[in-house]
Structures are given as structure tokens and as C-alpha cells.
């Protein structure tokens, strides 16, 4: 992820539609959703996968380009990608025999 992709909140923590952590405590639903994201990013493999997807020129990457970067089986890589999808960080589309992934901007 590059510096241009990061959204920086003002000191008051308000960014138009949503209050920041500095202005109001999270409600239960917000904390559950945010915990899923933190849990997904808490694994070094998933963090690397997300970085590889986010930094890819053209905005998307084939799973065939992700798998060789790790000493893990293809089903293990697919499991990690599934957890990133469930956390709402990435999405994918099957094209023939391959699956392509891209970052979801929040």
C-alpha cells in the first residue's frame, strides 16, 4: 500500500460519514467488524498477500502469481485469501481456471 492510498483523518477524527475512535467509542457491531479486519491482518502470510495484491500494477493479480511467492500449498494460500475476503479487504473473480484478486477500498 502506498502513501497515496492511505486516508489520514484530521485531529478531530471525523472523516465526513463516520466518527473516529477519538470522537466516540465503537458500538458492538463496529467493534466486531473491525476485529475481523485486525484478525485477518494479524497473520504475516495474509499481510504479505494483501500487500502483494494492493501493490500490483493494474489493481488485480492472479492467484497463479501469488502462490509461487510462498513455501505453502495452494489450498493453504486459498484459505488465507478466503479469510481476507471474509474480512472485506479483497474480492475476487474466477476467469476460466484462475481466480483474480483485487483490493477493496474502504
VMD Tcl script that builds the backbone (N, CA, C; Angstrom):
set m [mol new atoms 318]
animate dup $m
set s [atomselect $m all]
$s set {name element resname resid chain x y z} {
  {N N UNK 1 A 0.850 -1.169 0.000}
  {CA C UNK 1 A 0.000 0.000 0.000}
  {C C UNK 1 A 0.894 1.230 0.000}
  {N N UNK 2 A 0.627 2.167 -0.871}
  {CA C UNK 2 A 1.446 3.362 -0.949}
  {C C UNK 2 A 0.852 4.465 -0.083}
  {N N UNK 3 A 1.625 5.513 0.115}
  {CA C UNK 3 A 1.160 6.639 0.927}
  {C C UNK 3 A -0.057 7.299 0.283}
  {N N UNK 4 A -0.150 7.238 -1.055}
  {CA C UNK 4 A -1.286 7.855 -1.726}
  {C C UNK 4 A -2.586 7.118 -1.432}
  {N N UNK 5 A -2.515 5.825 -1.076}
  {CA C UNK 5 A -3.711 5.042 -0.815}
  {C C UNK 5 A -4.236 5.218 0.602}
  {N N UNK 6 A -3.406 5.751 1.487}
  {CA C UNK 6 A -3.823 5.881 2.876}
  {C C UNK 6 A -4.683 7.118 3.075}
  {N N UNK 7 A -5.724 6.980 3.853}
  {CA C UNK 7 A -6.580 8.100 4.198}
  {C C UNK 7 A -6.196 8.540 5.596}
  {N N UNK 8 A -5.851 9.804 5.746}
  {CA C UNK 8 A -5.453 10.325 7.041}
  {C C UNK 8 A -6.593 11.163 7.590}
  {N N UNK 9 A -7.011 10.826 8.797}
  {CA C UNK 9 A -8.074 11.572 9.449}
  {C C UNK 9 A -7.504 12.810 10.112}
  {N N UNK 10 A -8.327 13.843 10.215}
  {CA C UNK 10 A -7.913 15.053 10.909}
  {C C UNK 10 A -7.781 14.794 12.404}
  {N N UNK 11 A -7.288 15.767 13.119}
  {CA C UNK 11 A -7.095 15.628 14.559}
  {C C UNK 11 A -8.397 15.357 15.291}
  {N N UNK 12 A -9.514 15.829 14.751}
  {CA C UNK 12 A -10.797 15.583 15.411}
  {C C UNK 12 A -11.327 14.184 15.131}
  {N N UNK 13 A -10.678 13.444 14.209}
  {CA C UNK 13 A -11.065 12.065 13.926}
  {C C UNK 13 A -12.299 11.931 13.053}
  {N N UNK 14 A -12.793 13.012 12.495}
  {CA C UNK 14 A -14.012 12.957 11.697}
  {C C UNK 14 A -13.636 12.974 10.223}
  {N N UNK 15 A -14.219 12.070 9.475}
  {CA C UNK 15 A -13.960 11.970 8.048}
  {C C UNK 15 A -15.286 11.923 7.302}
  {N N UNK 16 A -16.089 12.954 7.446}
  {CA C UNK 16 A -17.335 13.041 6.709}
  {C C UNK 16 A -18.447 12.161 7.244}
  {N N UNK 17 A -18.372 10.851 6.989}
  {CA C UNK 17 A -19.508 9.994 7.301}
  {C C UNK 17 A -19.377 9.237 8.615}
  {N N UNK 18 A -18.180 9.002 9.091}
  {CA C UNK 18 A -18.002 8.104 10.223}
  {C C UNK 18 A -17.180 8.749 11.324}
  {N N UNK 19 A -17.619 8.628 12.565}
  {CA C UNK 19 A -16.804 9.155 13.657}
  {C C UNK 19 A -15.566 8.287 13.849}
  {N N UNK 20 A -14.473 8.902 14.243}
  {CA C UNK 20 A -13.243 8.167 14.515}
  {C C UNK 20 A -13.233 7.671 15.948}
  {N N UNK 21 A -12.214 6.913 16.280}
  {CA C UNK 21 A -12.089 6.382 17.631}
  {C C UNK 21 A -11.910 7.488 18.656}
  {N N UNK 22 A -11.429 8.644 18.217}
  {CA C UNK 22 A -11.188 9.741 19.151}
  {C C UNK 22 A -12.445 10.524 19.492}
  {N N UNK 23 A -13.503 10.377 18.696}
  {CA C UNK 23 A -14.701 11.176 18.933}
  {C C UNK 23 A -15.822 10.406 19.607}
  {N N UNK 24 A -15.861 9.097 19.430}
  {CA C UNK 24 A -16.927 8.287 20.028}
  {C C UNK 24 A -16.454 6.844 20.156}
  {N N UNK 25 A -16.868 6.173 21.224}
  {CA C UNK 25 A -16.493 4.764 21.346}
  {C C UNK 25 A -17.211 3.929 20.288}
  {N N UNK 26 A -16.577 2.827 19.899}
  {CA C UNK 26 A -17.198 1.921 18.940}
  {C C UNK 26 A -18.399 1.241 19.579}
  {N N UNK 27 A -19.441 1.035 18.781}
  {CA C UNK 27 A -20.538 0.217 19.294}
  {C C UNK 27 A -20.187 -1.249 19.066}
  {N N UNK 28 A -21.027 -2.144 19.507}
  {CA C UNK 28 A -20.708 -3.575 19.432}
  {C C UNK 28 A -20.518 -4.046 17.992}
  {N N UNK 29 A -21.398 -3.634 17.096}
  {CA C UNK 29 A -21.300 -4.066 15.694}
  {C C UNK 29 A -20.014 -3.559 15.050}
  {N N UNK 30 A -19.659 -2.308 15.319}
  {CA C UNK 30 A -18.426 -1.749 14.748}
  {C C UNK 30 A -17.199 -2.485 15.271}
  {N N UNK 31 A -17.202 -2.794 16.560}
  {CA C UNK 31 A -16.039 -3.474 17.137}
  {C C UNK 31 A -15.903 -4.900 16.606}
  {N N UNK 32 A -17.017 -5.583 16.372}
  {CA C UNK 32 A -16.972 -6.935 15.804}
  {C C UNK 32 A -16.409 -6.881 14.388}
  {N N UNK 33 A -16.868 -5.931 13.590}
  {CA C UNK 33 A -16.402 -5.794 12.207}
  {C C UNK 33 A -14.921 -5.432 12.155}
  {N N UNK 34 A -14.509 -4.496 12.979}
  {CA C UNK 34 A -13.118 -4.075 12.998}
  {C C UNK 34 A -12.204 -5.187 13.514}
  {N N UNK 35 A -12.676 -5.977 14.462}
  {CA C UNK 35 A -11.879 -7.094 14.985}
  {C C UNK 35 A -11.614 -8.129 13.895}
  {N N UNK 36 A -12.582 -8.357 12.986}
  {CA C UNK 36 A -12.374 -9.285 11.871}
  {C C UNK 36 A -11.230 -8.806 10.978}
  {N N UNK 37 A -11.194 -7.508 10.733}
  {CA C UNK 37 A -10.141 -6.941 9.893}
  {C C UNK 37 A -8.786 -7.096 10.577}
  {N N UNK 38 A -8.718 -6.740 11.870}
  {CA C UNK 38 A -7.453 -6.870 12.596}
  {C C UNK 38 A -7.004 -8.329 12.672}
  {N N UNK 39 A -7.937 -9.237 12.868}
  {CA C UNK 39 A -7.584 -10.659 12.934}
  {C C UNK 39 A -7.035 -11.127 11.589}
  {N N UNK 40 A -7.664 -10.699 10.511}
  {CA C UNK 40 A -7.187 -11.081 9.178}
  {C C UNK 40 A -5.788 -10.538 8.920}
  {N N UNK 41 A -5.518 -9.339 9.384}
  {CA C UNK 41 A -4.215 -8.722 9.146}
  {C C UNK 41 A -3.166 -9.150 10.170}
  {N N UNK 42 A -3.579 -9.886 11.191}
  {CA C UNK 42 A -2.668 -10.303 12.244}
  {C C UNK 42 A -1.775 -11.472 11.868}
  {N N UNK 43 A -1.945 -12.017 10.698}
  {CA C UNK 43 A -1.121 -13.136 10.245}
  {C C UNK 43 A -0.136 -12.628 9.190}
  {N N UNK 44 A 1.150 -12.945 9.329}
  {CA C UNK 44 A 2.149 -12.427 8.373}
  {C C UNK 44 A 1.907 -12.868 6.927}
  {N N UNK 45 A 1.392 -14.074 6.731}
  {CA C UNK 45 A 1.118 -14.538 5.362}
  {C C UNK 45 A 0.014 -13.687 4.743}
  {N N UNK 46 A -1.067 -13.471 5.491}
  {CA C UNK 46 A -2.179 -12.666 4.961}
  {C C UNK 46 A -1.757 -11.221 4.744}
  {N N UNK 47 A -0.921 -10.706 5.618}
  {CA C UNK 47 A -0.444 -9.337 5.442}
  {C C UNK 47 A 0.398 -9.227 4.165}
  {N N UNK 48 A 1.248 -10.209 3.919}
  {CA C UNK 48 A 2.031 -10.221 2.675}
  {C C UNK 48 A 1.140 -10.356 1.449}
  {N N UNK 49 A 0.150 -11.249 1.522}
  {CA C UNK 49 A -0.778 -11.412 0.399}
  {C C UNK 49 A -1.495 -10.105 0.092}
  {N N UNK 50 A -1.995 -9.443 1.136}
  {CA C UNK 50 A -2.702 -8.181 0.940}
  {C C UNK 50 A -1.774 -7.140 0.323}
  {N N UNK 51 A -0.539 -7.091 0.780}
  {CA C UNK 51 A 0.432 -6.149 0.234}
  {C C UNK 51 A 0.714 -6.438 -1.238}
  {N N UNK 52 A 0.847 -7.716 -1.576}
  {CA C UNK 52 A 1.098 -8.091 -2.968}
  {C C UNK 52 A -0.074 -7.715 -3.860}
  {N N UNK 53 A -1.281 -7.908 -3.369}
  {CA C UNK 53 A -2.473 -7.568 -4.153}
  {C C UNK 53 A -2.596 -6.059 -4.296}
  {N N UNK 54 A -2.414 -5.334 -3.186}
  {CA C UNK 54 A -2.588 -3.875 -3.191}
  {C C UNK 54 A -1.547 -3.166 -4.049}
  {N N UNK 55 A -0.344 -3.713 -4.112}
  {CA C UNK 55 A 0.729 -3.025 -4.839}
  {C C UNK 55 A 0.832 -3.436 -6.303}
  {N N UNK 56 A -0.019 -4.325 -6.734}
  {CA C UNK 56 A 0.049 -4.839 -8.109}
  {C C UNK 56 A -0.371 -3.779 -9.116}
  {N N UNK 57 A 0.445 -3.572 -10.117}
  {CA C UNK 57 A 0.093 -2.655 -11.203}
  {C C UNK 57 A -1.159 -3.186 -11.896}
  {N N UNK 58 A -2.087 -2.311 -12.187}
  {CA C UNK 58 A -3.333 -2.717 -12.820}
  {C C UNK 58 A -4.422 -3.026 -11.811}
  {N N UNK 59 A -4.064 -3.141 -10.532}
  {CA C UNK 59 A -5.060 -3.280 -9.485}
  {C C UNK 59 A -5.551 -4.679 -9.198}
  {N N UNK 60 A -5.109 -5.683 -9.955}
  {CA C UNK 60 A -5.540 -7.045 -9.678}
  {C C UNK 60 A -4.417 -8.024 -9.976}
  {N N UNK 61 A -4.520 -9.194 -9.351}
  {CA C UNK 61 A -3.469 -10.191 -9.505}
  {C C UNK 61 A -4.094 -11.582 -9.543}
  {N N UNK 62 A -3.518 -12.440 -10.367}
  {CA C UNK 62 A -3.971 -13.817 -10.477}
  {C C UNK 62 A -3.378 -14.626 -9.335}
  {N N UNK 63 A -4.151 -15.571 -8.832}
  {CA C UNK 63 A -3.649 -16.439 -7.769}
  {C C UNK 63 A -2.411 -17.199 -8.237}
  {N N UNK 64 A -2.292 -17.432 -9.513}
  {CA C UNK 64 A -1.116 -18.124 -10.051}
  {C C UNK 64 A 0.160 -17.307 -9.854}
  {N N UNK 65 A 0.035 -15.994 -9.687}
  {CA C UNK 65 A 1.191 -15.139 -9.422}
  {C C UNK 65 A 1.479 -15.003 -7.931}
  {N N UNK 66 A 0.504 -15.304 -7.095}
  {CA C UNK 66 A 0.686 -15.198 -5.644}
  {C C UNK 66 A 1.324 -16.451 -5.052}
  {N N UNK 67 A 0.861 -17.604 -5.480}
  {CA C UNK 67 A 1.262 -18.875 -4.877}
  {C C UNK 67 A 2.772 -19.122 -4.901}
  {N N UNK 68 A 3.484 -18.854 -5.994}
  {CA C UNK 68 A 4.924 -19.148 -6.009}
  {C C UNK 68 A 5.753 -18.331 -5.009}
  {N N UNK 69 A 5.214 -17.243 -4.492}
  {CA C UNK 69 A 5.961 -16.390 -3.564}
  {C C UNK 69 A 6.059 -16.988 -2.158}
  {N N UNK 70 A 5.362 -18.100 -1.916}
  {CA C UNK 70 A 5.302 -18.696 -0.582}
  {C C UNK 70 A 5.687 -20.168 -0.635}
  {N N UNK 71 A 6.241 -20.649 0.461}
  {CA C UNK 71 A 6.521 -22.090 0.610}
  {C C UNK 71 A 5.324 -22.761 1.261}
  {N N UNK 72 A 4.156 -22.556 0.676}
  {CA C UNK 72 A 2.905 -23.105 1.186}
  {C C UNK 72 A 2.162 -23.765 0.041}
  {N N UNK 73 A 1.276 -24.690 0.379}
  {CA C UNK 73 A 0.478 -25.339 -0.656}
  {C C UNK 73 A -0.589 -24.376 -1.188}
  {N N UNK 74 A -1.070 -24.681 -2.374}
  {CA C UNK 74 A -2.126 -23.853 -2.976}
  {C C UNK 74 A -3.375 -23.809 -2.104}
  {N N UNK 75 A -3.833 -24.934 -1.501}
  {CA C UNK 75 A -5.007 -24.848 -0.626}
  {C C UNK 75 A -4.796 -23.934 0.588}
  {N N UNK 76 A -3.569 -23.888 1.104}
  {CA C UNK 76 A -3.287 -23.003 2.240}
  {C C UNK 76 A -3.359 -21.541 1.815}
  {N N UNK 77 A -2.804 -21.225 0.647}
  {CA C UNK 77 A -2.895 -19.857 0.120}
  {C C UNK 77 A -4.364 -19.493 -0.102}
  {N N UNK 78 A -5.141 -20.402 -0.657}
  {CA C UNK 78 A -6.571 -20.150 -0.887}
  {C C UNK 78 A -7.301 -19.897 0.423}
  {N N UNK 79 A -6.933 -20.613 1.463}
  {CA C UNK 79 A -7.555 -20.404 2.776}
  {C C UNK 79 A -7.263 -18.989 3.291}
  {N N UNK 80 A -6.013 -18.557 3.186}
  {CA C UNK 80 A -5.657 -17.213 3.626}
  {C C UNK 80 A -6.396 -16.149 2.810}
  {N N UNK 81 A -6.508 -16.363 1.509}
  {CA C UNK 81 A -7.236 -15.418 0.659}
  {C C UNK 81 A -8.721 -15.387 1.022}
  {N N UNK 82 A -9.278 -16.530 1.366}
  {CA C UNK 82 A -10.673 -16.599 1.789}
  {C C UNK 82 A -10.895 -15.761 3.053}
  {N N UNK 83 A -9.968 -15.836 3.998}
  {CA C UNK 83 A -10.100 -15.052 5.229}
  {C C UNK 83 A -10.003 -13.552 4.950}
  {N N UNK 84 A -9.156 -13.164 4.015}
  {CA C UNK 84 A -9.072 -11.752 3.629}
  {C C UNK 84 A -10.367 -11.289 2.957}
  {N N UNK 85 A -10.961 -12.178 2.157}
  {CA C UNK 85 A -12.259 -11.848 1.529}
  {C C UNK 85 A -13.344 -11.710 2.581}
  {N N UNK 86 A -13.392 -12.637 3.530}
  {CA C UNK 86 A -14.411 -12.596 4.576}
  {C C UNK 86 A -14.288 -11.346 5.442}
  {N N UNK 87 A -13.073 -10.831 5.572}
  {CA C UNK 87 A -12.853 -9.609 6.348}
  {C C UNK 87 A -13.200 -8.360 5.537}
  {N N UNK 88 A -13.544 -8.537 4.258}
  {CA C UNK 88 A -13.924 -7.404 3.414}
  {C C UNK 88 A -12.753 -6.596 2.892}
  {N N UNK 89 A -11.570 -7.198 2.862}
  {CA C UNK 89 A -10.386 -6.479 2.411}
  {C C UNK 89 A -10.110 -6.666 0.923}
  {N N UNK 90 A -10.488 -7.814 0.385}
  {CA C UNK 90 A -10.268 -8.103 -1.038}
  {C C UNK 90 A -11.523 -8.734 -1.615}
  {N N UNK 91 A -11.565 -8.774 -2.930}
  {CA C UNK 91 A -12.621 -9.506 -3.623}
  {C C UNK 91 A -11.963 -10.245 -4.780}
  {N N UNK 92 A -12.738 -11.122 -5.418}
  {CA C UNK 92 A -12.151 -11.938 -6.479}
  {C C UNK 92 A -13.187 -12.277 -7.541}
  {N N UNK 93 A -12.648 -12.796 -8.658}
  {CA C UNK 93 A -13.488 -13.235 -9.762}
  {C C UNK 93 A -12.785 -14.389 -10.451}
  {N N UNK 94 A -13.528 -15.458 -10.717}
  {CA C UNK 94 A -12.968 -16.594 -11.450}
  {C C UNK 94 A -13.048 -16.289 -12.939}
  {N N UNK 95 A -11.920 -16.523 -13.619}
  {CA C UNK 95 A -11.835 -16.372 -15.072}
  {C C UNK 95 A -11.204 -17.640 -15.618}
  {N N UNK 96 A -12.038 -18.524 -16.109}
  {CA C UNK 96 A -11.553 -19.824 -16.564}
  {C C UNK 96 A -11.108 -20.646 -15.370}
  {N N UNK 97 A -9.859 -21.089 -15.383}
  {CA C UNK 97 A -9.357 -21.902 -14.274}
  {C C UNK 97 A -8.690 -21.070 -13.189}
  {N N UNK 98 A -8.471 -19.771 -13.438}
  {CA C UNK 98 A -7.761 -18.921 -12.488}
  {C C UNK 98 A -8.705 -17.964 -11.787}
  {N N UNK 99 A -8.284 -17.543 -10.605}
  {CA C UNK 99 A -9.039 -16.563 -9.825}
  {C C UNK 99 A -8.178 -15.315 -9.712}
  {N N UNK 100 A -8.784 -14.162 -9.941}
  {CA C UNK 100 A -8.102 -12.874 -9.868}
  {C C UNK 100 A -8.601 -12.120 -8.643}
  {N N UNK 101 A -7.681 -11.479 -7.933}
  {CA C UNK 101 A -7.983 -10.771 -6.694}
  {C C UNK 101 A -7.657 -9.300 -6.830}
  {N N UNK 102 A -8.413 -8.462 -6.117}
  {CA C UNK 102 A -8.152 -7.029 -6.068}
  {C C UNK 102 A -8.526 -6.513 -4.692}
  {N N UNK 103 A -7.939 -5.380 -4.344}
  {CA C UNK 103 A -8.157 -4.739 -3.060}
  {C C UNK 103 A -9.489 -4.004 -3.061}
  {N N UNK 104 A -10.232 -4.110 -1.978}
  {CA C UNK 104 A -11.451 -3.327 -1.818}
  {C C UNK 104 A -11.106 -2.077 -1.026}
  {N N UNK 105 A -11.369 -0.958 -1.596}
  {CA C UNK 105 A -11.086 0.325 -0.918}
  {C C UNK 105 A -12.238 0.666 -0.011}
  {N N UNK 106 A -11.931 1.006 1.207}
  {CA C UNK 106 A -12.966 1.344 2.194}
  {C C UNK 106 A -13.057 2.821 2.360}
}
mol reanalyze $m
mol bondsrecalc $m
mol representation Tube
mol addrep $m
